[in-house]
Amino acid sequence: MSGLFITLEGGDGVGKSTQARLLTEWLESQGRTVVRTREPGGSELGVEIREIVLHHRGDISPRAEALLYAADRAHHIATVVRPALARGEIVLQDRYLDSSVAYQGSGRILDADEIRGISLWAAEGLLPDVTVLLDLDVEAARGRLDGANKRFDRLEAEAQDFHLRVRQAFLGLAEAEPDRFLVVDAGQTPEALAAEIRDRIAPLL
């Protein structure tokens, strides 16, 4: 049985965690072993890097931020993702290189092609079999975050223009690779979203 690499992408507040949980439950009901992970923070080293990039007090230069994400990715892919895929398991991951291109490339206004190149080098060229992009209006997503009464991390706290650039970058990535991406309207109910995602994944099992 071959492994399957699925990533969930989208702006902050679109519901990735909920869909990761629902998809994991369904995949396990199909008899598959699921490794649910995230970037940054999917490994022991990654937890430390996540603390730096999301909760560090004070500025981090955009290039340093991009390289920290790439460092996390290199270690995570080598120690968590590739071994799981080699065992024939399904890796379900919250964020991957598309987030770097969207957040550091467009959000931070760095060169998106350079960010993608660094990310692919870090991951030794590994791309997901399916990338589910949960798309939602920026104001609606911010409303969800505000309603959760959580402390914003460094990226969530960015201005609306930043998040608008990130959303457009994600949609551009999906348009460029339609065979890999499934774009879903994250304004739907969680159940409707989950059903749409299952329809895309089921033929790959």
N, C-alpha and C positions, 0 to 999 in steps of 0.2 A: 504494500500500500504506500503510495507516494505522499510526501508531505505537501502542504499547501500553505502559502504565505499570504495572509489577508491583512491589509492595513485600513485603519479608519482615520480620515482626515477631516478638517473643517476648522472654522474659527472657534474661539472660546464661547462656551455656552450653547453649542448646537446639539448636545446630547450624546456625545461619543461614548461616554461611560455606560449609559443606559443601554445603548445598542450593543456594546461589547458584551454586557452581561446577558442580554437576551439571545444574542447569536451564540455565545458559549453554551448556554443551556440547550439550545436546539441542536448544535453540533454534537454535544455529548449524548443527547437522546438518540442520535444517529449512530452511536457507537464509536465516535472518534475521540481521540485524546487531544485536548486543546491546551496549548501553552498561551496563556493570556499575559501580555506584557506591554510595555510602554517605552517611549523615548521622550525625554531623557528619564533615566531611573530604572531601567529594566534589569540592572545587574547591581552587585554590591558597590562596584566603583561608580556606576551610573547614579546611584542614590546620592553620592557625594557631589557629583557634577550637577545633578538636578538642583541641589540646594544652592549651589553657586549661581547657576544661570537664572533661576527663578526667584530666589530669595535674598541674594547678596545685597547688602546695603551699600549704596553708592553706585556710581556709573561703572559699566563694563563697556569697553569700546566695541563697536559692531563687529569688527573682524575677530576680536578675541572671543566674543560670544559665538560667532559662527564656528570657530575652531574648537571651542569647548563642546558644542553639539556634535561636531564631527568625531571628536575623541570618544565621546560617549557611544556614538554609533559604531565605531570600529570595534570597540571592546564588546559591545552588546551583540552584534552580529556574529562575531567570532565565538563567543562563549555561550550564548543563549539560542539565537535564532538558527544558525546553521546546524548545530547539533540536534535540535528538535526536528528540523526538516529531514535530516539524515535518518532519524528514527521513524519517519513516516507520520509524524504528528502534524497537527494544524497549528500554526502560529498566528494568533490574532493580536495585532499590535495597534495600540493607540499612538498615532503619529509616527512618521518616518521621514525620509528625505524630502518629500513634497512640502512638509511643514518648514523645513529649513529654507527651501527655495522661496516659499511664500512669506515667511516671517523675517528671515534675515535678508533674503534677496530683495523682496518688494517692500516689506514693512520697514526695514532698516535702510533701504535704498542702496544695497550693495549690488554687485553684478550677479544676476540670477544664474547665468551660465557657469560662472566661477563657483558659486555655491553648490550647484548641482554636480559639477565636476569633483569638488572636494568630497562631497557626500558619497558619490559613486566610488571614488578611490578608497574612502574609509570602509565602505561595505563590500569592497572587491566586486563591484558591479551587480550586486544582488538587487533585483527589482521584485516587487510583490506580484503575485498571480492576479490579485484583484485589489483595487483601491476604492473603498467606498467613501465618497465625498458627501458629507452632510452639509448642505447649503442652507443658510438662513440669513435673512436681512440682519444687518449689523445692529440696528436699534432693538430688534426683537431679541437677539442673542444677549445684548447687554441687559435688557429687562430681566431675562432669566437669571443672569449672574447677580443682578441687584436683589432679586427676590430670594436668592439662596443665602443672603446675608453672610457671605464668606469674605475672608480677607483676600484681596486681589494680589496675584503675583506680579512680577515685573512686566510681563507681556499683557496680561489682562488689564493692567492699569494704564496702558497706553491710550492716547487720544483716539477719537473716532476716525480721523483720517488714516491713521495707521491701520486700523482694522478694516477700513474700506479697501485699502491697497491689498491687504492680505486676502480678503474675499475674492477680489478680482484676479489675483494671482492664482488662487486655487482653481477658479473657473477656467482660466487660460490653460493651466496644466491639463485639466480634464479634456478640454477641447483638442489639445495637441495629441493626447493619447487615449482616444475613445475606447480602444479595445481593452485597456487596463482599468479605466475608471468607470464606476457607476455613480452617477450624480443623483442624489435623492433630496427631495424637499423636506428639510428638517422641521418644517412647520406642521407636518402631519402628526397624528397621534403616534406614540411610541410603537403601538401594535401594528399600525399600518406601515410604518417605516420598517419594522422588523420583517414583515411579510415580503416587502419589496426586496430587501436585502437577501432573504432566504431564497427567493426565486432566482437571484443572480448566482448564488453560491451552489445551490443544489446540483446543477449539471456537472460541477467540477468534482463532486464526491464520487 
